[in-house]
Amino acid sequence: MVWILAALAVLAAAALLAARAPREIEASRPDGSGPQFNLAWLDALPGGVETIPAQDCLAEALYFEARGEDILGQIAVAEVIVNRAASPLFPDTVCEVIHQGTGRRHACQFSYTCDGEPEDIREPKAFSRALRLARYLLRSGLPGLTEGAVYYHARSVSPGWTESLPQVAQIGNHVFYGDTESN
């Protein structure tokens, strides 16, 4: 419930900031405030044995969609997923958002869920980090790096669906977009 309230606050702030130009996010904050989202910070987070379905689903998505990204890039992808769960335009839970459209090849929201490949965890350390990051974000709230984005794609592609959406950020290897309702 806390993460839903945090996501709603992020969405409200994003609506106010939607007119801002897209921005590049740096790995450290210029004023030094807040957590420094880097590998040392992530490795220091408690792992915990107990998980909830949302954490497991989010960690899986981070592993398959963003494990090659730095921590900020992974947080940004997580923000899109959580922002979608808080949006009336998408399913209501993190797991439902991730698996929306699955079962139809190339018709899903997150490519790893319909690429025909098995979801095998081959890098346990990367998955453990994804679990810790998912736990932190769902318990502590989102930092708002993507200004409420509900869409993203890799920088290496230029999908046609982006033409009508406001670009709000470029973080790591991804470009992030708000929805047309927040314009």
ABEGO torsion letter per residue (X at the ends): XAAAAAAAAAAAAAAAAAABBBBBBBABBAAGBEBBBBAAAAAABBAEABBBAAAAAAAAAAAAAAAABBAAAAAAAAAAAAAAAABAABBABAAAAAABGBGBBGABABAAAAAGBBBBBABAAAAAAAAAAAAAAAAAEBAGAAGGBABBBBAABBBAAAAABBBABBBEABBBBBBAAAX
